[in-house]
């Protein structure tokens, strides 16, 4: 559930980062009924990599904290992302990424995709507290995009 916010409006689609995606698949995130989740290809990849390769880092650590049966179920659900979690269409997102790169030349590919996905999906970005400490919130604000800090609990 969101705990603090930047720009907030009525939400129907929430773009969740990789940490929140892992939390959603392991425990489920609290959300209003009218909110559906989306994520980006790179956040999805990072979550899958953490589940499969796992090294006890920030993303893979939560997998080691659940019993083996839940761990296997979560890993399989990541490898077959549930249909209820939306992925943006690259045909729409990539041109937006290119335009964003011109305005924000130091922004990395992961953050370009996140910002472009929020634009193309009309989504509010839900960031984990760790992600909210990075550069992405500043870019989201500069682009006039809604975002919130959300927790797994």
C-alpha positions in Angstrom: 0.0 0.0 0.0 1.4 3.4 -0.8 2.9 5.1 2.2 3.9 8.5 0.8 3.7 10.2 -2.5 4.8 12.6 -5.1 2.0 13.5 -7.5 -1.0 11.3 -6.8 -4.3 10.9 -8.8 -7.0 8.3 -9.0 -5.2 5.1 -9.9 -6.3 2.2 -12.1 -2.9 0.9 -13.2 0.1 0.8 -10.9 3.6 0.2 -12.4 5.5 -1.7 -9.8 9.3 -1.9 -9.6 11.3 -5.2 -9.3 11.3 -5.3 -5.5 7.6 -4.8 -5.3 7.1 -7.4 -8.1 9.0 -10.0 -6.0 6.9 -9.0 -2.9 3.7 -9.3 -4.9 4.5 -12.8 -6.1 5.8 -14.0 -2.7 3.3 -12.4 -0.3 0.9 -10.2 -2.3 0.8 -6.4 -2.0 -2.1 -4.6 -0.5 -3.9 -2.4 -3.0 -7.3 -0.9 -3.6 -9.7 -3.0 -5.6 -9.6 -0.7 -8.7 -5.8 -1.0 -9.1 -4.2 -3.5 -11.5 -0.4 -4.0 -11.5 2.0 -3.6 -14.4 5.8 -3.8 -14.5 8.5 -3.2 -17.1 10.5 -5.8 -19.1 13.7 -4.9 -17.3 12.1 -5.0 -13.8 10.6 -8.3 -14.7 14.0 -9.6 -15.9 15.7 -8.4 -12.8 13.1 -10.2 -10.6 13.5 -13.4 -12.6 17.2 -13.3 -12.5 17.1 -12.8 -8.7 14.8 -15.7 -8.4 16.8 -18.1 -10.6 20.4 -17.0 -9.9 19.8 -15.7 -6.4 22.8 -14.5 -4.4 21.1 -13.3 -1.3 21.0 -9.7 -2.5 18.2 -7.1 -2.1 16.1 -8.8 -4.8 16.9 -12.4 -4.2 17.0 -12.2 -0.4 13.2 -12.4 0.0 13.2 -15.8 -1.8 15.5 -17.4 0.8 13.1 -16.2 3.6 10.2 -18.3 2.5 9.8 -22.1 2.7 10.9 -24.2 -0.2 7.4 -24.9 -1.6 6.5 -21.2 -1.6 9.9 -20.4 -3.0 9.4 -22.8 -6.0 5.9 -21.4 -6.5 7.2 -17.8 -6.6 10.0 -18.6 -9.0 7.6 -20.4 -11.3 5.2 -17.5 -11.2 7.9 -15.1 -12.1 9.0 -17.3 -15.0 5.4 -17.3 -16.2 4.3 -13.8 -15.2 0.6 -14.0 -14.3 -1.7 -12.6 -17.0 -3.1 -10.1 -14.5 0.3 -8.2 -14.4 0.5 -6.0 -17.5 3.7 -5.5 -19.5 3.9 -2.4 -21.7 4.0 -2.8 -25.5 7.6 -2.1 -26.7 6.2 -0.6 -30.0 4.7 2.2 -27.9 7.3 2.5 -25.2 10.5 2.5 -27.2 9.8 5.7 -29.2 8.9 7.4 -25.9 12.2 6.1 -24.4 14.1 7.8 -27.3 12.4 11.1 -26.7 13.0 10.9 -22.9 16.7 10.1 -23.5 17.0 13.4 -25.4 15.5 15.3 -22.4 17.4 13.2 -19.8 20.7 12.1 -21.4 22.2 10.6 -18.2 19.2 8.4 -17.5 19.9 4.7 -17.7 18.0 2.2 -19.8 16.1 0.7 -16.8 14.8 4.2 -15.7 14.0 5.2 -19.3 11.9 2.1 -19.7 10.1 2.7 -16.4 9.4 6.4 -17.2 8.2 5.5 -20.8 6.0 2.7 -19.5 4.3 5.1 -17.0 3.7 7.4 -19.9 2.4 4.8 -22.4 0.3 3.0 -19.8 -1.0 6.1 -18.0 0.1 4.4 -14.8 1.2 5.6 -11.4 4.6 4.3 -10.6 4.8 2.4 -7.3 8.4 2.5 -6.0 10.0 0.5 -3.2 11.7 2.7 -0.6 15.1 1.8 -2.0 14.1 2.7 -5.6 12.6 6.0 -4.3 16.1 7.0 -3.1 17.4 7.0 -6.7 17.1 9.3 -9.6 13.8 8.0 -10.9 11.5 10.1 -8.7 13.2 13.3 -9.9 12.6 12.3 -13.5 9.0 11.3 -12.9 8.4 14.7 -11.3 10.1 16.5 -14.2 7.8 14.6 -16.6 4.7 15.3 -14.5 4.1 11.6 -13.8 2.4 10.2 -10.7 4.4 8.1 -8.3 4.2 6.8 -4.7 6.4 5.0 -2.3 4.9 1.6 -1.5 5.8 -1.1 1.0 5.4 -4.8 0.8 3.6 -5.0 4.1 
